[in-house]
Amino acid sequence: MNEKNQTWVSEIVLLGFQNLHNFKVPLFSLFLLIYILTVWENVLIIVLVSFSRNLHSPMYFFLQQLSLTDLLVSSVIIPILLQTVIGGTATLSLVGCINQLYFFGGSEIYDFLLLAVMSYDRYVAICIPLRYTSIMSHRVCVTLVLISWLLGFGITVITAFLVGTLQFCDQNTINHFFCDLFPLVELSCSDTFKVQLEAFLASVLVTVIPFLVIIASYMCIAHAILKIVSHTGRQKAFSTCSSHLAVVSMFYGTIISIYVVPPRKESQTISKVLSLLYTVGTPLVNPLIYSLRNKDIKEAINVKFNRIRKYINIYK
C-alpha cells in the first residue's frame, strides 16, 4: 500500500456496548454505583490492615495488596467504561490507549503472582505451622510483593513498548470497552509477530507457572488437612483457604474463558460480558468474599466504627 494513501491513526475509538437505547442511564448508574462501592470496600480493607494490630500478619498484608491492585484495575477500567455507556463510544489517544493497556496488564500480571504467593502463604501456615513466623517474616513478605510488582509492570513495559512500535493506519475502532491487547494489535497494519510472541511467552510465565504453584500448594494443603483427626480442626484449616480458593476460581475461570477458548465473532458480546466479570466484578467481590468470611476483619470493622461513634458522641 502506498504510504501517501494511508491515514495514520492517532486516536482509538472504543465501541463498548452498542444499541443500549433506554438502558444507558440505568447501566451508567449501576456501573457508577459499583465503582463507588469498589473504591469504598478496597480503601476500607487497606486502612483496616494498616491500622488494626490484630490484622498485622502475612495473610492480611497480602489481602491489603490485593485490594490495592483491585483499586487500580477498577480506576483504570471503569471511568472509560462509563464514557462508552453514556456516550455510545469513548475516544482515547493512541498513547492513552497504550497507557491503559500498560496499567491494566501490569495489575493483572501482579494479581496472578500475588495469588500464587497467597497460596504459598496458606501452605506454610497449614503444612509447616511451627516455622510459619520464621519463613513468612515481614521482610520475606515485602520482598515477595516487591518482586511481584516489578515483574508485573516490568513485563508489561516490554509489551507496551512493542505495541508502541507498531503502525496503525485506516482502522481505529475497537469493539470493546477498554484497550485490551489483542483487539488493539489486530488494528495494526504492520508486522505483529514480535508482539504476539512476547505476549505468548509472557502469558506462559505469568499464568501457567503461578497456576502450577497454586495447584501444588493446595495439593499439599489437602493432604495435610486429611491427616487432621478432629472435624473441627479440618473445618478451621479449610476455612482459612476457602476465600482464597473462591477468588482464584473466579479469576482464572473468567481469564481462561476469554483468552484460552478460541474467540468467535458471534461470541464477542459474551466475551465483553466475561471481561466485565474480572475487570469490574472481581474488584467489587474480592473484599466481600474475604470480609464476610473473616472474623478478624469483622472485629476490626466493629472496633473502628465503635471508636468513630465515641468520637461523634463526645463532640455532640
C-alpha positions in Angstrom: 0.0 0.0 0.0 1.3 3.5 -0.9 2.2 5.4 2.2 0.6 8.6 0.7 -2.8 6.9 0.7 -2.5 5.7 4.3 -4.2 7.6 7.2 -2.1 7.2 10.3 -4.2 6.7 13.4 -3.6 8.9 16.4 -6.9 8.1 18.3 -8.6 4.9 19.2 -12.4 4.6 19.4 -13.9 2.1 21.9 -17.3 1.0 20.8 -18.2 -0.5 24.2 -21.8 -2.0 24.4 -23.8 -0.9 21.4 -27.6 -0.4 21.0 -28.3 0.1 24.7 -31.1 2.7 23.9 -33.2 3.1 27.1 -30.7 1.1 29.2 -28.0 3.7 29.0 -28.9 5.6 32.2 -29.7 2.5 34.3 -26.4 0.8 33.3 -24.4 4.0 33.8 -25.9 4.3 37.3 -25.2 0.7 38.0 -21.5 0.9 36.9 -21.1 4.2 38.8 -22.5 2.6 42.0 -20.3 -0.5 41.5 -17.2 1.8 41.2 -18.1 3.8 44.3 -18.6 0.6 46.3 -15.4 -0.9 44.9 -13.4 2.1 45.9 -15.0 2.2 49.4 -14.6 -1.5 50.1 -10.9 -1.7 49.0 -9.9 1.5 50.7 -11.6 0.2 53.9 -9.5 -3.1 53.7 -6.3 -1.1 53.1 -7.0 1.2 56.0 -8.1 -1.6 58.4 -5.0 -3.7 57.7 -2.7 -0.6 58.1 -4.2 0.5 61.5 -5.5 -2.7 63.2 -3.0 -4.6 65.3 -4.8 -7.9 65.0 -4.5 -7.7 61.2 -0.7 -7.3 61.2 0.0 -10.8 59.7 1.2 -12.0 56.3 -2.2 -13.2 55.2 -3.8 -9.7 55.8 -0.7 -8.0 54.3 -1.3 -9.9 51.1 -5.0 -9.2 51.2 -4.2 -5.5 51.5 -2.0 -5.7 48.4 -4.9 -7.5 46.6 -7.2 -4.6 47.5 -4.6 -2.1 46.2 -4.4 -3.8 42.8 -8.2 -4.2 42.6 -8.5 -0.5 43.3 -6.0 0.3 40.5 -7.8 -2.0 38.0 -11.2 -0.6 38.6 -9.9 3.0 38.4 -8.2 2.3 35.1 -11.2 0.5 33.5 -14.5 1.8 34.9 -14.2 5.6 34.1 -13.7 4.7 30.4 -16.5 2.1 30.6 -18.8 4.9 31.9 -18.0 7.0 28.9 -18.8 4.2 26.4 -22.1 3.5 28.2 -23.4 7.1 28.3 -21.8 8.4 25.1 -22.1 5.3 22.9 -18.3 5.4 22.3 -15.2 6.6 24.0 -12.2 8.2 22.2 -8.7 7.8 23.5 -5.4 9.0 22.1 -3.2 6.1 20.9 -0.8 6.9 23.7 -3.6 6.9 26.2 -4.8 3.6 24.9 -1.4 2.1 25.4 -1.1 3.6 28.9 -4.4 1.9 29.8 -3.1 -1.3 28.4 0.1 -0.9 30.5 -1.6 -0.3 33.8 -4.3 -2.9 33.3 -1.8 -5.5 32.1 0.7 -4.8 34.9 -2.1 -5.1 37.5 -3.4 -8.3 36.1 0.1 -9.9 36.0 0.6 -8.8 39.6 -2.7 -10.4 40.5 -1.6 -13.8 39.1 1.7 -13.6 41.0 0.1 -12.4 44.2 -2.5 -15.2 44.2 0.4 -17.7 43.9 2.2 -16.0 46.8 -1.0 -16.2 48.9 -1.4 -19.9 48.2 2.2 -20.4 49.3 1.4 -18.5 52.5 -1.5 -20.8 53.2 0.7 -23.8 52.5 3.2 -22.7 55.1 0.5 -21.8 57.6 -1.2 -25.2 57.4 1.7 -27.6 56.5 4.6 -26.0 58.4 2.8 -24.1 61.2 5.7 -24.2 63.7 8.1 -22.5 61.2 5.4 -20.1 59.8 6.7 -17.0 61.6 10.3 -17.5 60.6 9.5 -18.5 57.0 6.9 -15.8 56.3 8.7 -12.9 58.1 7.7 -9.3 57.3 10.9 -8.9 55.3 10.1 -12.0 53.2 6.6 -10.8 52.6 7.7 -7.4 51.5 10.3 -8.9 49.2 7.7 -11.2 47.6 5.4 -8.3 47.0 8.1 -6.1 45.5 9.3 -8.9 43.2 5.6 -9.4 42.0 5.2 -5.6 41.4 8.5 -5.4 39.5 7.7 -8.5 37.4 4.1 -7.4 36.7 4.9 -3.9 35.5 8.4 -4.8 34.1 7.0 -7.4 31.8 4.2 -5.1 30.7 6.7 -2.4 29.9 8.1 -4.7 27.1 4.6 -5.3 25.8 3.7 -1.6 25.8 7.0 -0.7 24.1 6.4 -3.3 21.3 2.8 -2.1 20.8 4.1 1.5 20.6 6.4 0.5 17.7 3.5 -0.8 15.7 2.0 1.3 12.9 -1.8 1.9 12.9 -3.5 3.0 9.7 -7.1 3.4 8.5 -8.9 1.3 11.1 -9.2 2.9 14.6 -12.3 1.3 16.2 -12.1 -1.5 18.8 -15.3 -3.5 19.6 -14.6 -3.4 23.4 -14.9 -1.2 26.4 -11.2 -0.9 27.1 -7.9 -1.2 25.3 -7.2 -4.9 25.5 -4.0 -6.2 23.9 -5.3 -8.5 21.1 -8.1 -6.1 19.8 -5.5 -3.3 19.7 -2.9 -5.4 17.9 -5.5 -6.5 15.3 -5.8 -2.8 14.2 -2.1 -2.6 13.3 -1.1 -2.6 9.6 2.5 -3.6 10.4 4.1 -6.9 11.4 2.8 -8.0 14.8 4.8 -11.2 15.2 7.1 -9.8 17.9 4.2 -8.6 20.0 2.3 -11.9 19.7 5.4 -13.9 20.5 6.2 -11.7 23.6 2.5 -12.0 24.7 2.6 -15.8 24.4 5.8 -16.2 26.3 4.6 -13.7 29.0 1.3 -15.5 29.4 3.1 -18.8 29.9 5.3 -17.2 32.5 2.7 -15.3 34.5 -0.3 -17.6 34.2 0.8 -21.2 33.9 3.7 -21.1 36.4 1.6 -19.3 39.2 -1.3 -21.7 38.5 1.0 -24.7 38.9 2.3 -23.2 42.2 -1.3 -22.8 43.4 -2.2 -26.3 42.4 0.9 -27.8 44.1 0.2 -25.7 47.3 -3.4 -26.9 47.6 -2.5 -30.5 46.9 -0.1 -30.3 49.9 -2.7 -28.5 51.9 -5.4 -31.1 51.1 -3.1 -33.9 52.1 -2.3 -32.1 55.4 -6.0 -31.5 56.1 -6.9 -35.1 55.5 -4.4 -36.1 58.2 -6.2 -33.9 60.8 -8.2 -36.2 63.1 -10.8 -33.8 64.5 -13.6 -32.5 62.4 -13.3 -29.0 63.9 -9.6 -28.9 63.1 -10.3 -29.8 59.5 -13.0 -27.2 59.2 -10.8 -24.5 60.7 -7.9 -25.4 58.3 -10.2 -25.4 55.3 -11.9 -22.1 56.3 -8.5 -20.3 56.1 -8.2 -21.3 52.4 -11.8 -21.2 51.1 -11.8 -17.4 50.5 -8.6 -17.6 48.5 -9.9 -20.6 46.5 -13.1 -18.7 45.6 -11.0 -15.7 44.4 -8.7 -17.9 42.4 -11.5 -19.9 40.8 -13.4 -16.7 39.7 -10.2 -15.0 38.4 -8.8 -17.9 36.5 -12.2 -19.1 35.3 -13.0 -15.8 33.5 -9.4 -15.4 32.2 -9.5 -18.9 30.7 -13.0 -18.4 29.2 -11.8 -15.2 27.4 -8.2 -15.9 26.4 -7.9 -19.7 26.1 -11.2 -20.6 24.4 -10.9 -19.5 20.7 -12.9 -16.3 20.1 -15.7 -16.2 17.6 -17.5 -13.1 16.1 -20.9 -14.2 17.4 -19.4 -14.6 20.9 -18.0 -11.0 21.0 -20.8 -9.8 23.3 -20.2 -12.8 25.6 -16.5 -12.1 25.7 -17.2 -8.5 26.8 -19.6 -9.7 29.5 -16.9 -12.1 30.8 -14.4 -9.2 30.7 -16.8 -7.3 32.9 -16.6 -10.1 35.5 -12.9 -9.8 36.0 -12.4 -6.1 35.4 -15.5 -4.8 37.2 -16.9 -7.7 39.2 -13.8 -9.2 40.7 -12.5 -5.9 42.4 -16.0 -5.5 43.8 -16.5 -9.1 45.1 -13.0 -9.8 46.4 -13.3 -7.6 49.6 -16.8 -9.1 50.2 -15.5 -12.7 50.0 -12.7 -12.0 52.5 -14.6 -9.7 54.9 -17.8 -11.7 55.1 -16.0 -14.9 55.9 -13.3 -13.5 58.2 -13.9 -12.9 61.9 -10.8 -10.8 62.4 -11.8 -8.3 59.7 -15.4 -8.1 61.1 -14.0 -7.4 64.6 -11.6 -4.7 63.2 -14.6 -3.1 61.4 -16.6 -3.1 64.6 -13.8 -1.7 66.7 -13.2 1.2 64.2 -16.9 2.0 63.9 -17.3 2.0 67.8 -14.4 4.4 68.1 -16.0 6.7 65.5 -19.3 6.6 67.4 -17.5 7.5 70.6 -15.8 10.5 69.0 -19.1 11.6 67.5 -20.8 11.4 70.9 -18.0 13.3 72.6 -18.3 16.3 70.2 -22.1 16.4 70.2 
